[in-house]
Amino acid sequence: MTIGELAGRFGLAPHVLRHWEAMGLLAPDRQPNGRRRYQQKHAGQVGLILLGKEAGFSLGQLRALLANRDDPTVWRQLLTEQRNVLRRRISDSRTSLAIISHALDSDHRDLTECTELVNSMNTTDARSESSPISGEPD
């Protein structure tokens, strides 16, 4: 299939596939006239790249993942590292949500009067699991 056909299957612009090729993520066959020719395996790689991007992987990480897709030891390590990154982000997001929820539930007209909120802003790491925000307004 042509670059336009493959890109169209995924709702992508052809330049995206060219960029991924330049980054070492895709290696299409070349016709004698130099045009790219994609096989079904390339469609699988594009699908995996899109899933990986959705999971927060960088293009460099995806290149390593694709290059080692037949080595479970390597790709499991890459996936484990990304899972740990996502768990930290989720934890940080939960802390942020608790802070915002606390502020919204506060009866104070001026948020600087909310002791717990002010204390959380004054801690050196208000985003840690030990954030002083309990989720209950004071």
C-alpha positions in Angstrom: 0.0 0.0 0.0 1.1 3.6 -0.5 2.0 6.0 2.2 -1.4 7.8 1.6 -3.3 4.6 1.9 -1.6 3.6 5.2 -1.9 7.0 6.7 -5.5 7.2 5.7 -6.3 3.9 7.5 -5.3 5.6 10.7 -6.5 9.1 10.1 -2.9 10.4 9.9 -1.3 12.8 7.4 1.4 11.1 5.3 4.1 13.4 6.8 3.6 11.7 10.1 4.7 8.4 8.6 7.6 10.1 7.0 8.6 11.5 10.4 8.3 8.2 12.1 10.5 6.7 9.3 13.1 9.4 9.9 12.9 8.5 13.6 13.6 4.9 12.9 10.1 3.6 13.8 9.1 2.5 10.3 11.2 1.0 7.5 9.0 0.7 4.4 10.1 -1.2 1.3 11.1 1.0 -1.6 10.0 0.5 -5.2 12.5 1.0 -8.0 11.2 4.5 -8.5 12.0 5.3 -4.8 8.4 5.4 -3.6 7.6 3.8 -0.3 5.6 0.6 -0.2 4.0 -0.5 3.0 3.0 -4.0 3.9 0.4 -5.3 6.4 3.2 -5.6 9.1 3.7 -1.8 8.8 0.0 -1.3 9.6 0.6 -3.3 12.8 3.6 -1.1 13.6 1.6 2.1 13.1 -1.1 0.7 15.4 1.4 -0.1 18.0 3.0 3.3 17.7 -0.4 5.0 18.2 -1.2 2.8 21.2 2.3 3.6 22.7 1.8 7.3 22.2 -1.6 7.0 23.9 0.2 5.2 26.8 2.6 8.2 27.1 5.7 6.7 25.4 8.1 9.1 23.6 9.1 8.3 20.0 12.5 7.3 21.3 11.0 4.8 23.7 8.8 3.5 21.0 11.8 3.0 18.8 13.5 0.9 21.5 10.2 -1.0 22.1 9.9 -1.8 18.4 13.5 -2.7 18.0 13.3 -5.2 20.9 9.7 -6.5 20.3 11.1 -10.0 20.0 13.0 -9.8 23.3 10.5 -10.1 26.2 13.2 -9.1 28.8 13.8 -5.8 27.1 10.2 -4.8 26.2 8.9 -5.9 29.6 11.5 -3.6 31.3 10.4 -0.7 29.0 6.7 -1.4 29.8 7.5 -1.7 33.6 9.3 1.7 33.6 6.4 3.4 31.7 3.9 1.8 34.1 5.8 3.3 37.0 5.8 6.7 35.4 2.0 6.5 34.9 1.5 5.5 38.5 3.4 8.5 39.6 1.3 10.8 37.3 -1.9 9.2 38.6 -0.8 9.8 42.2 0.1 13.4 41.4 -3.2 13.9 39.7 -5.1 12.5 42.6 -3.3 14.9 44.9 -4.2 17.8 42.6 -7.8 16.7 42.5 -7.9 16.6 46.3 -6.5 20.1 46.5 -9.0 21.5 43.9 -11.9 19.6 45.5 -11.0 20.9 48.9 -10.8 24.5 47.6 -14.2 24.1 45.9 -15.8 22.7 49.0 -14.4 25.4 51.2 -16.8 27.8 52.8 -14.2 30.6 52.8 -14.9 33.5 50.5 -11.1 34.1 50.3 -9.1 30.9 49.6 -6.1 32.4 51.5 -8.2 32.1 54.7 -8.4 28.3 54.3 -5.7 27.1 56.7 -5.3 23.6 55.1 -5.1 25.0 51.6 -2.5 27.7 52.6 -0.5 25.1 54.5 -0.5 22.8 51.5 0.9 25.6 49.4 3.6 26.3 52.0 4.9 22.8 52.2 8.0 22.0 50.2 6.3 19.1 48.5 2.5 19.8 48.4 2.1 17.2 45.7 3.4 14.2 47.7 1.1 11.6 49.1 1.6 13.3 52.5 -0.2 16.4 51.3 -2.0 18.1 54.3 -5.2 18.3 52.2 -7.5 15.7 53.6 -10.3 16.2 51.1 -12.5 17.8 53.8 -12.8 21.6 54.0 -12.0 23.2 57.3 
